[in-house]
Amino acid sequence: MQTNQRALDSNNVAEASKSLRAFSLPTQEQAICLARAWTPPRMKSFAGNKLCHICYARFAIFRRACHCRNCGVCVCKECSFQWPSKMLPDTYNIKKEHVVHVCKSCNWLCNAFRLALVEGDHDKAVALYATGNINLH
């Protein structure tokens, strides 16, 4: 499971191993599913993303970039929402923050997924979950 991106990028095995967790699962399929669910997104580099992923505004001194902790894209503050860190898997919160930023897209998907579950719309919930940006935490 990739839980400490910087440590893995620098090949620091000892540091990366601190964030790993061991689980015992009955099948390989379940193990792969769990690993995918707990592996945080690869954060896009700020240097390579000069524009907000949502509104395409250029980042500057007063328009700072932040990462969506759910999908990894670079967004501006106006295009992000703050979530309690408990809404994401622990492995997504590398900095151990109490509040994390997520992009408008991930926020909308999560809210639409919850609404579909509350309304009992199974097909819509499955379709939203299939996008890959819904976390069941």
MDTraj code that builds the backbone (N, CA, C; nanometers):
import mdtraj as md
import numpy as np

residues = "MET GLN THR ASN GLN ARG ALA LEU ASP SER ASN ASN VAL ALA GLU ALA SER LYS SER LEU ARG ALA PHE SER LEU PRO THR GLN GLU GLN ALA ILE CYS LEU ALA ARG ALA TRP THR PRO PRO ARG MET LYS SER PHE ALA GLY ASN LYS LEU CYS HIS ILE CYS TYR ALA ARG PHE ALA ILE PHE ARG ARG ALA CYS HIS CYS ARG ASN CYS GLY VAL CYS VAL CYS LYS GLU CYS SER PHE GLN TRP PRO SER LYS MET LEU PRO ASP THR TYR ASN ILE LYS LYS GLU HIS VAL VAL HIS VAL CYS LYS SER CYS ASN TRP LEU CYS ASN ALA PHE ARG LEU ALA LEU VAL GLU GLY ASP HIS ASP LYS ALA VAL ALA LEU TYR ALA THR GLY ASN ILE ASN LEU HIS".split()
xyz = np.array([
    [0.0828, -0.1171, 0.0000],
    [0.0000, 0.0000, 0.0000],
    [0.0879, 0.1244, 0.0000],
    [0.0577, 0.2183, -0.0839],
    [0.1344, 0.3423, -0.0877],
    [0.0717, 0.4414, 0.0089],
    [0.1425, 0.4734, 0.1150],
    [0.0863, 0.5650, 0.2131],
    [0.1743, 0.6863, 0.2390],
    [0.2995, 0.6813, 0.1995],
    [0.3880, 0.7948, 0.2182],
    [0.4585, 0.8192, 0.0857],
    [0.3990, 0.9051, 0.0033],
    [0.4452, 0.9260, -0.1334],
    [0.5894, 0.9751, -0.1392],
    [0.6257, 1.0704, -0.0550],
    [0.7632, 1.1245, -0.0573],
    [0.8648, 1.0172, -0.0230],
    [0.8347, 0.9364, 0.0764],
    [0.9280, 0.8311, 0.1165],
    [0.9447, 0.7287, 0.0052],
    [0.8350, 0.6954, -0.0619],
    [0.8457, 0.5997, -0.1715],
    [0.9198, 0.6585, -0.2902],
    [0.8929, 0.7867, -0.3211],
    [0.9610, 0.8516, -0.4333],
    [1.1109, 0.8600, -0.4109],
    [1.1534, 0.8770, -0.2869],
    [1.2961, 0.8864, -0.2566],
    [1.3562, 0.7499, -0.2223],
    [1.2772, 0.6450, -0.2387],
    [1.3201, 0.5077, -0.2083],
    [1.3637, 0.4895, -0.0635],
    [1.2989, 0.5624, 0.0270],
    [1.3271, 0.5505, 0.1698],
    [1.2349, 0.4426, 0.2265],
    [1.2790, 0.3186, 0.2197],
    [1.1968, 0.2050, 0.2584],
    [1.1603, 0.2087, 0.4067],
    [1.2541, 0.2481, 0.4902],
    [1.2291, 0.2509, 0.6351],
    [1.1167, 0.3487, 0.6681],
    [1.1205, 0.4682, 0.6088],
    [1.0162, 0.5689, 0.6350],
    [0.8825, 0.5253, 0.5754],
    [0.8847, 0.4706, 0.4549],
    [0.7613, 0.4257, 0.3907],
    [0.6969, 0.3119, 0.4693],
    [0.7766, 0.2257, 0.5289],
    [0.7248, 0.1113, 0.6027],
    [0.6501, 0.1517, 0.7287],
    [0.6800, 0.2685, 0.7842],
    [0.6123, 0.3150, 0.9052],
    [0.4627, 0.3344, 0.8826],
    [0.4251, 0.3631, 0.7589],
    [0.2856, 0.3925, 0.7288],
    [0.2074, 0.2707, 0.6811],
    [0.2743, 0.1595, 0.6626],
    [0.2065, 0.0410, 0.6114],
    [0.1317, -0.0315, 0.7222],
    [0.0204, -0.0927, 0.6834],
    [-0.0573, -0.1731, 0.7771],
    [-0.0711, -0.3141, 0.7207],
    [-0.0785, -0.4116, 0.8063],
    [-0.0936, -0.5499, 0.7627],
    [-0.2358, -0.5962, 0.7896],
    [-0.2935, -0.6634, 0.6926],
    [-0.4282, -0.7178, 0.7053],
    [-0.4263, -0.8630, 0.6593],
    [-0.5105, -0.9431, 0.7170],
    [-0.5258, -1.0814, 0.6754],
    [-0.6632, -1.0956, 0.6124],
    [-0.6654, -1.1300, 0.4851],
    [-0.7918, -1.1437, 0.4126],
    [-0.7996, -1.2814, 0.3485],
    [-0.9216, -1.3339, 0.3330],
    [-0.9358, -1.4705, 0.2828],
    [-0.8992, -1.4892, 0.1358],
    [-0.9163, -1.3866, 0.0515],
    [-0.8878, -1.4045, -0.0907],
    [-0.7973, -1.2928, -0.1422],
    [-0.7289, -1.3238, -0.2501],
    [-0.6432, -1.2235, -0.3125],
    [-0.7270, -1.1089, -0.3682],
    [-0.8444, -1.1387, -0.4204],
    [-0.9332, -1.0361, -0.4745],
    [-0.9726, -0.9342, -0.3671],
    [-1.0034, -0.9830, -0.2476],
    [-1.0376, -0.8932, -0.1377],
    [-0.9162, -0.8104, -0.0948],
    [-0.7982, -0.8706, -0.0981],
    [-0.6758, -0.7982, -0.0620],
    [-0.6479, -0.6861, -0.1609],
    [-0.6652, -0.7131, -0.2887],
    [-0.6441, -0.6106, -0.3913],
    [-0.7454, -0.4984, -0.3765],
    [-0.8710, -0.5329, -0.3499],
    [-0.9762, -0.4326, -0.3310],
    [-0.9443, -0.3431, -0.2113],
    [-0.9007, -0.4014, -0.1003],
    [-0.8670, -0.3242, 0.0181],
    [-0.7455, -0.2350, -0.0082],
    [-0.6455, -0.2886, -0.0767],
    [-0.5262, -0.2092, -0.1080],
    [-0.5625, -0.0884, -0.1938],
    [-0.6497, -0.1065, -0.2909],
    [-0.6925, 0.0060, -0.3753],
    [-0.7697, 0.1100, -0.2946],
    [-0.8526, 0.0649, -0.2024],
    [-0.9335, 0.1569, -0.1222],
    [-0.8469, 0.2380, -0.0258],
    [-0.7398, 0.1796, 0.0252],
    [-0.6574, 0.2473, 0.1251],
    [-0.5360, 0.3170, 0.0655],
    [-0.5096, 0.2995, -0.0628],
    [-0.3967, 0.3662, -0.1256],
    [-0.4362, 0.5086, -0.1602],
    [-0.3656, 0.6075, -0.1067],
    [-0.4025, 0.7467, -0.1350],
    [-0.3751, 0.7821, -0.2800],
    [-0.4421, 0.8853, -0.3290],
    [-0.4186, 0.9262, -0.4670],
    [-0.2793, 0.9850, -0.4834],
    [-0.2260, 0.9767, -0.6023],
    [-0.0978, 1.0390, -0.6329],
    [-0.1243, 1.1880, -0.6519],
    [-0.0623, 1.2705, -0.5680],
    [-0.0826, 1.4147, -0.5748],
    [-0.0120, 1.4719, -0.6977],
    [-0.0833, 1.5517, -0.7758],
    [-0.0254, 1.6181, -0.8921],
    [0.0739, 1.7236, -0.8428],
    [0.1786, 1.7473, -0.9170],
    [0.2789, 1.8449, -0.8733],
    [0.2270, 1.9867, -0.8942],
    [0.2593, 2.0747, -0.7996],
    [0.2205, 2.2149, -0.8131],
    [0.2948, 2.2787, -0.9302],
    [0.4202, 2.2399, -0.9497],
    [0.5011, 2.2988, -1.0566],
    [0.4428, 2.2689, -1.1947],
    [0.3854, 2.1515, -1.2106],
    [0.3297, 2.1131, -1.3402],
    [0.1857, 2.1555, -1.3611],
    [0.1247, 2.2139, -1.2602],
    [-0.0159, 2.2553, -1.2697],
    [-0.0276, 2.4016, -1.2286],
    [-0.0200, 2.4884, -1.3242],
    [-0.0243, 2.6333, -1.2984],
    [-0.1665, 2.6869, -1.2899],
    [-0.2660, 2.6029, -1.3276],
    [-0.4065, 2.6441, -1.3285],
    [-0.4887, 2.5534, -1.2381],
    [-0.5945, 2.6096, -1.1822],
    [-0.6888, 2.5317, -1.1024],
    [-0.7556, 2.4279, -1.1919],
    [-0.7675, 2.3065, -1.1439],
    [-0.8273, 2.1972, -1.2197],
    [-0.9766, 2.2200, -1.2457],
    [-1.0428, 2.2989, -1.1628],
    [-1.1875, 2.3220, -1.1764],
    [-1.2178, 2.4486, -1.2558],
    [-1.1662, 2.5640, -1.2112],
    [-1.2035, 2.6921, -1.2735],
    [-1.0995, 2.7435, -1.3724],
    [-0.9864, 2.6787, -1.3829],
    [-0.8774, 2.7146, -1.4736],
    [-0.8167, 2.8524, -1.4455],
    [-0.8345, 2.9044, -1.3256],
    [-0.7706, 3.0301, -1.2869],
    [-0.6227, 3.0024, -1.2582],
    [-0.5379, 3.0979, -1.2908],
    [-0.3940, 3.0831, -1.2697],
    [-0.3620, 3.1017, -1.1208],
    [-0.2787, 3.0134, -1.0674],
    [-0.2355, 3.0257, -0.9288],
    [-0.1380, 3.1423, -0.9169],
    [-0.1479, 3.2167, -0.8079],
    [-0.0618, 3.3322, -0.7839],
    [-0.0470, 3.3505, -0.6326],
    [0.0037, 3.4646, -0.5919],
    [0.0270, 3.4914, -0.4498],
    [-0.1028, 3.4845, -0.3699],
    [-0.2090, 3.5434, -0.4227],
    [-0.3358, 3.5450, -0.3498],
    [-0.4293, 3.4311, -0.3912],
    [-0.3965, 3.3557, -0.4928],
    [-0.4734, 3.2377, -0.5322],
    [-0.3803, 3.1175, -0.5204],
    [-0.3783, 3.0616, -0.4006],
    [-0.2869, 2.9522, -0.3704],
    [-0.3471, 2.8183, -0.4107],
    [-0.2599, 2.7286, -0.4485],
    [-0.3025, 2.5943, -0.4862],
    [-0.3058, 2.5035, -0.3638],
    [-0.3985, 2.4106, -0.3628],
    [-0.4001, 2.3057, -0.2610],
    [-0.4374, 2.1753, -0.3319],
    [-0.4050, 2.0662, -0.2702],
    [-0.4373, 1.9353, -0.3272],
    [-0.5724, 1.8869, -0.2767],
    [-0.6494, 1.8270, -0.3655],
    [-0.7681, 1.7538, -0.3227],
    [-0.7167, 1.6254, -0.2590],
    [-0.7468, 1.6026, -0.1333],
    [-0.6977, 1.4839, -0.0631],
    [-0.7712, 1.3576, -0.1054],
    [-0.8767, 1.3725, -0.1849],
    [-0.9505, 1.2562, -0.2314],
    [-0.9033, 1.2085, -0.3688],
    [-0.8676, 1.3028, -0.4594],
    [-0.8281, 1.2607, -0.5943],
    [-0.6900, 1.3095, -0.6360],
    [-0.6325, 1.4087, -0.5653],
    [-0.4961, 1.4504, -0.5910],
    [-0.4767, 1.5682, -0.6850],
    [-0.5835, 1.6248, -0.7413],
    [-0.5675, 1.7370, -0.8339],
    [-0.5373, 1.8655, -0.7582],
    [-0.4821, 1.9638, -0.8284],
    [-0.4524, 2.0951, -0.7708],
    [-0.5712, 2.1874, -0.7948],
    [-0.6238, 2.2435, -0.6885],
    [-0.7371, 2.3356, -0.6986],
    [-0.7105, 2.4595, -0.6141],
    [-0.7844, 2.5674, -0.6455],
    [-0.7740, 2.6886, -0.5642],
    [-0.8712, 2.6778, -0.4464],
    [-0.8577, 2.7680, -0.3518],
    [-0.9407, 2.7645, -0.2320],
    [-1.0891, 2.7775, -0.2652],
    [-1.1204, 2.8601, -0.3678],
    [-1.2600, 2.8799, -0.4064],
    [-1.3230, 2.7525, -0.4644],
    [-1.2412, 2.6648, -0.5163],
    [-1.2916, 2.5414, -0.5776],
    [-1.2730, 2.4198, -0.4873],
    [-1.2541, 2.4446, -0.3585],
    [-1.2375, 2.3328, -0.2656],
    [-1.3324, 2.3472, -0.1478],
    [-1.3584, 2.2362, -0.0840],
    [-1.4387, 2.2301, 0.0375],
    [-1.3515, 2.1708, 0.1465],
    [-1.3838, 2.2018, 0.2701],
    [-1.3124, 2.1415, 0.3815],
    [-1.3973, 2.0290, 0.4386],
    [-1.3354, 1.9148, 0.4548],
    [-1.3997, 1.7987, 0.5155],
    [-1.3260, 1.7642, 0.6443],
    [-1.3974, 1.7098, 0.7416],
    [-1.3266, 1.6500, 0.8561],
    [-1.2409, 1.5346, 0.8036],
    [-1.1224, 1.5192, 0.8544],
    [-1.0317, 1.4163, 0.8029],
    [-1.0893, 1.2757, 0.8172],
    [-1.1852, 1.2569, 0.9068],
    [-1.2463, 1.1248, 0.9268],
    [-1.3297, 1.0804, 0.8066],
    [-1.3572, 1.1724, 0.7123],
    [-1.4351, 1.1353, 0.5940],
    [-1.3498, 1.0629, 0.4898],
    [-1.2194, 1.0572, 0.5111],
    [-1.1288, 0.9880, 0.4203],
    [-1.0532, 0.8803, 0.4972],
    [-1.0020, 0.7789, 0.4267],
    [-0.9203, 0.6789, 0.4966],
    [-0.8001, 0.7457, 0.5640],
    [-0.7555, 0.6895, 0.6744],
    [-0.6409, 0.7446, 0.7482],
    [-0.5178, 0.7599, 0.6587],
    [-0.4984, 0.6688, 0.5668],
    [-0.3802, 0.6717, 0.4810],
    [-0.3825, 0.7887, 0.3825],
    [-0.4976, 0.8507, 0.3600],
    [-0.5061, 0.9670, 0.2708],
    [-0.4589, 1.0933, 0.3403],
    [-0.4564, 1.0946, 0.4721],
    [-0.4240, 1.2125, 0.5512],
    [-0.2790, 1.2029, 0.5987],
    [-0.1868, 1.2242, 0.5077],
    [-0.0447, 1.2076, 0.5354],
    [0.0031, 1.3043, 0.6426],
    [-0.0489, 1.4271, 0.6412],
    [-0.0044, 1.5295, 0.7356],
    [-0.0774, 1.5229, 0.8693],
    [-0.1677, 1.4291, 0.8859],
    [-0.2453, 1.4118, 1.0095],
    [-0.3227, 1.5384, 1.0464],
    [-0.3855, 1.6000, 0.9471],
    [-0.4650, 1.7209, 0.9680],
    [-0.6035, 1.6841, 1.0200],
    [-0.6685, 1.7765, 1.0895],
    [-0.8046, 1.7539, 1.1376],
    [-0.9071, 1.7855, 1.0299],
    [-0.8703, 1.8759, 0.9405],
    [-0.9567, 1.9167, 0.8299],
    [-0.8745, 1.9076, 0.7024],
    [-0.9330, 1.8515, 0.5964],
    [-0.8634, 1.8372, 0.4679],
    [-0.9435, 1.9057, 0.3583],
    [-0.8742, 1.9448, 0.2518],
    [-0.9403, 2.0064, 0.1367],
    [-0.9745, 1.8992, 0.0344],
    [-1.0938, 1.9093, -0.0228],
    [-1.1328, 1.8252, -0.1352],
    [-1.1901, 1.9160, -0.2441],
    [-1.1782, 1.8746, -0.3692],
    [-1.2264, 1.9566, -0.4795],
    [-1.3794, 1.9508, -0.4887],
    [-1.4357, 2.0454, -0.5614],
    [-1.5804, 2.0515, -0.5787],
    [-1.6343, 1.9238, -0.6430],
    [-1.5582, 1.8657, -0.7340],
    [-1.6035, 1.7434, -0.8015],
    [-1.6198, 1.6277, -0.7035],
    [-1.5191, 1.6070, -0.6203],
    [-1.5258, 1.4985, -0.5216],
    [-1.6356, 1.5249, -0.4187],
    [-1.6525, 1.6504, -0.3792],
    [-1.7575, 1.6858, -0.2849],
    [-1.8945, 1.6561, -0.3442],
    [-1.9143, 1.6941, -0.4707],
    [-2.0424, 1.6690, -0.5370],
    [-2.0686, 1.5185, -0.5482],
    [-1.9664, 1.4425, -0.5920],
    [-1.9822, 1.2974, -0.6052],
    [-2.0195, 1.2328, -0.4724],
    [-1.9531, 1.2729, -0.3659],
    [-1.9801, 1.2156, -0.2340],
    [-2.1226, 1.2469, -0.1888],
    [-2.1649, 1.3721, -0.2067],
    [-2.3002, 1.4106, -0.1676],
    [-2.4058, 1.3398, -0.2525],
    [-2.3821, 1.3281, -0.3822],
    [-2.4764, 1.2583, -0.4702],
    [-2.4846, 1.1099, -0.4342],
    [-2.3699, 1.0502, -0.3981],
    [-2.3674, 0.9096, -0.3576],
    [-2.4484, 0.8889, -0.2304],
    [-2.4258, 0.9761, -0.1311],
    [-2.5020, 0.9652, -0.0057],
    [-2.6515, 0.9808, -0.0300],
    [-2.6892, 1.0775, -0.1132],
    [-2.8305, 1.1000, -0.1440],
    [-2.8910, 0.9783, -0.2130],
    [-2.8170, 0.9186, -0.3057],
    [-2.8665, 0.7986, -0.3745],
    [-2.8882, 0.6850, -0.2745],
    [-2.7992, 0.6708, -0.1781],
    [-2.8160, 0.5668, -0.0760],
    [-2.9383, 0.5939, 0.0109],
    [-2.9545, 0.7190, 0.0534],
    [-3.0679, 0.7553, 0.1386],
    [-3.2001, 0.7335, 0.0652],
    [-3.2026, 0.7668, -0.0630],
    [-3.3242, 0.7513, -0.1431],
    [-3.3458, 0.6076, -0.1894],
    [-3.2488, 0.5209, -0.1678],
    [-3.2621, 0.3812, -0.2080],
    [-3.2419, 0.3588, -0.3568],
    [-3.1780, 0.4518, -0.4253],
    [-3.1532, 0.4407, -0.5693],
    [-3.0235, 0.3626, -0.5907],
    [-3.0347, 0.2308, -0.5899],
    [-2.9201, 0.1408, -0.5989],
    [-2.8407, 0.1625, -0.7274],
    [-2.9085, 0.1732, -0.8406],
    [-2.8397, 0.1882, -0.9695],
    [-2.7559, 0.3162, -0.9740],
    [-2.8115, 0.4259, -0.9234],
    [-2.7384, 0.5527, -0.9222],
    [-2.6188, 0.5443, -0.8273],
    [-2.6374, 0.4830, -0.7115],
    [-2.5277, 0.4683, -0.6151],
    [-2.4142, 0.3856, -0.6752],
    [-2.4475, 0.2779, -0.7436],
    [-2.3454, 0.1925, -0.8059],
    [-2.2728, 0.2695, -0.9166],
    [-2.3468, 0.3457, -0.9967],
    [-2.2859, 0.4240, -1.1047],
    [-2.1909, 0.5305, -1.0480],
    [-2.2308, 0.5971, -0.9412],
    [-2.1443, 0.6980, -0.8793],
    [-2.0211, 0.6338, -0.8166],
    [-2.0397, 0.5190, -0.7538],
    [-1.9271, 0.4483, -0.6928],
    [-1.8261, 0.4045, -0.7988],
    [-1.8753, 0.3720, -0.9177],
    [-1.7892, 0.3251, -1.0267],
    [-1.6934, 0.4332, -1.0778],
    [-1.7174, 0.5602, -1.0418],
    [-1.6269, 0.6673, -1.0851],
    [-1.4898, 0.6515, -1.0209],
    [-1.4829, 0.5834, -0.9075],
    [-1.3551, 0.5605, -0.8405],
    [-1.3199, 0.6660, -0.7371],
    [-1.3992, 0.7718, -0.7236],
    [-1.3682, 0.8768, -0.6274],
    [-1.4583, 0.8746, -0.5039],
    [-1.5329, 0.7673, -0.4855],
    [-1.6171, 0.7532, -0.3685],
    [-1.5444, 0.6622, -0.2699],
    [-1.5285, 0.7107, -0.1472],
    [-1.4677, 0.6308, -0.0407],
    [-1.5755, 0.5940, 0.0595],
    [-1.5745, 0.4705, 0.1019],
    [-1.6788, 0.4214, 0.1929],
    [-1.6377, 0.4366, 0.3392],
    [-1.5876, 0.5512, 0.3773],
    [-1.5477, 0.5770, 0.5165],
    [-1.6288, 0.6889, 0.5712],
])
top = md.Topology()
chain = top.add_chain()
for i, resn in enumerate(residues, 1):
    res = top.add_residue(resn, chain, resSeq=i)
    for name in ("N", "CA", "C"):
        top.add_atom(name, md.element.get_by_symbol(name[0]), res)
traj = md.Trajectory(xyz[None], top)
